């Protein structure tokens, strides 16, 4: 095989064996809202639970502190223990913002309500705690102040066998 053909063959082989990434929509934010960081974050301890009847579990965990993002990316492996999401900052106080997470194939999003305090980072995320949650495809996280879209971020959740080096356990990182 000639060298140029070999290069093309090897390039095609690499592409065929690489995960196929979907075209994710650009991150959308309203004026005064900034998505400061996103991706896979280090697991945080739960300080308790808050009722969230419009979610699949009926509650959300209240997490202690702000996470370190181990991987700043929007490709997420569907594996138990993985936590992913975003940190947003608002330039104004917003009370009872509607937070939505739409999973692939779901008839309606998980919905809960939370405040934004001006200038304070706010974590909005999801942790894979149960096998039934491991749904590959495009996940969408949105927030609204009434009818105003504050932010919209898509993540691509890939089968758990892909992205093997990605973990929420920052203790394993060197």
C-alpha positions in Angstrom: 0.0 0.0 0.0 1.4 3.4 -0.8 2.0 5.9 2.0 -0.8 8.4 1.2 -3.3 5.5 0.9 -2.1 4.0 4.2 -2.6 7.4 5.9 -6.1 7.6 4.5 -6.8 4.0 5.6 -5.5 4.6 9.1 -7.5 7.9 9.4 -10.7 6.1 8.3 -10.0 3.3 10.8 -9.6 5.8 13.7 -12.8 7.6 12.7 -14.7 4.3 12.6 -13.5 3.3 16.1 -14.1 6.7 17.7 -17.4 7.5 19.5 -19.9 9.2 17.3 -20.6 12.6 18.9 -23.9 14.3 18.2 -24.0 17.9 17.1 -24.9 19.6 20.4 -26.8 22.9 20.2 -24.7 25.9 21.2 -25.1 27.0 24.9 -27.8 29.6 25.2 -27.9 32.2 27.9 -30.0 35.3 28.6 -28.4 38.7 29.3 -27.0 38.7 32.8 -26.6 34.9 33.0 -23.2 33.2 32.6 -22.5 29.5 32.4 -19.3 29.5 34.3 -18.3 25.8 34.0 -19.8 22.5 33.0 -19.1 18.9 32.6 -18.4 16.0 34.9 -17.9 17.1 38.5 -16.5 15.6 41.6 -19.1 13.9 43.8 -20.3 16.0 46.6 -21.9 15.0 49.9 -25.6 15.4 50.2 -26.7 17.7 53.0 -30.3 16.4 52.7 -33.1 16.3 50.3 -35.7 18.8 49.1 -39.1 17.7 47.8 -39.4 18.0 44.1 -42.6 16.3 43.1 -42.2 17.1 39.4 -39.0 14.9 39.2 -38.8 11.2 38.6 -37.5 10.5 42.2 -39.8 13.1 43.8 -36.8 14.9 45.4 -33.5 16.6 44.7 -30.4 16.3 46.8 -29.0 19.4 48.4 -25.3 19.3 47.9 -22.6 20.7 50.1 -20.5 23.4 48.4 -19.5 23.8 44.8 -17.9 21.0 42.9 -14.6 20.8 41.1 -15.2 19.9 37.4 -12.9 17.0 36.7 -13.8 17.1 32.9 -15.0 20.3 31.2 -16.9 18.6 28.4 -20.4 17.9 27.3 -19.9 14.2 26.5 -20.9 12.2 29.5 -20.5 8.4 30.1 -23.7 6.6 31.3 -22.2 5.0 34.4 -23.4 4.8 38.0 -21.7 7.4 40.1 -21.1 9.9 37.3 -22.3 13.4 38.2 -22.6 16.1 35.5 -24.1 19.5 35.0 -23.2 23.2 35.1 -22.6 26.2 37.3 -24.4 29.3 36.3 -24.1 32.9 37.7 -26.8 35.5 37.5 -26.3 39.3 37.8 -29.5 39.6 39.7 -31.6 37.7 42.3 -34.1 35.3 40.7 -36.6 33.7 43.0 -38.1 30.3 42.2 -36.5 29.8 38.8 -37.9 26.8 37.0 -35.1 24.2 36.5 -35.6 21.5 33.9 -33.7 18.4 32.9 -35.1 16.6 29.8 -33.8 13.0 29.3 -33.9 11.3 25.9 -37.3 9.6 25.3 -39.0 11.3 28.3 -42.5 12.6 27.8 -41.7 15.6 30.1 -38.7 17.0 31.9 -37.8 16.7 35.6 -38.7 20.1 37.0 -37.9 21.7 40.3 -37.6 25.3 41.5 -34.6 27.1 42.9 -33.3 30.6 43.6 -30.3 32.4 42.0 -28.6 34.8 44.2 -26.8 37.7 42.4 -23.2 36.9 41.9 -23.3 33.5 43.6 -22.5 30.4 41.6 -25.4 27.9 41.4 -24.9 24.2 40.6 -27.5 22.5 38.5 -26.7 18.9 37.8 -27.6 15.2 37.7 -26.0 12.1 39.2 -26.5 8.6 37.9 -27.6 6.9 41.0 -29.9 4.2 39.6 -29.4 1.9 36.5 -32.8 3.1 35.1 -31.3 6.6 34.7 -28.5 5.4 32.4 -30.1 6.7 29.2 -27.7 7.5 26.3 -28.7 10.4 24.0 -29.1 14.1 24.3 -29.9 15.5 27.7 -31.0 19.1 28.0 -30.7 21.3 31.1 -32.7 24.6 31.0 -33.7 27.3 33.5 -36.5 29.8 33.2 -37.5 33.0 35.0 -41.2 32.9 34.1 -41.2 32.6 30.3 -37.6 33.9 30.0 -35.1 31.2 29.2 -32.1 31.8 31.4 -29.9 29.1 30.0 -30.0 26.0 27.8 -27.3 23.4 27.8 -27.2 20.1 26.0 -25.1 17.1 27.0 -24.5 13.9 25.1 -24.7 10.9 27.3 -22.8 8.0 25.7 -23.0 4.3 26.6 -21.1 3.5 29.8 -18.4 1.6 27.9 -17.3 4.8 26.2 -15.1 7.6 27.7 -13.5 5.0 30.0 -11.2 7.6 31.7 -14.0 9.9 32.7 -14.9 9.7 36.4 -16.7 11.8 39.1 -14.2 10.6 41.7 -11.6 13.3 41.8 -9.7 11.3 44.4 -8.6 9.0 41.6 -7.1 11.9 39.5 -3.4 12.6 39.7 
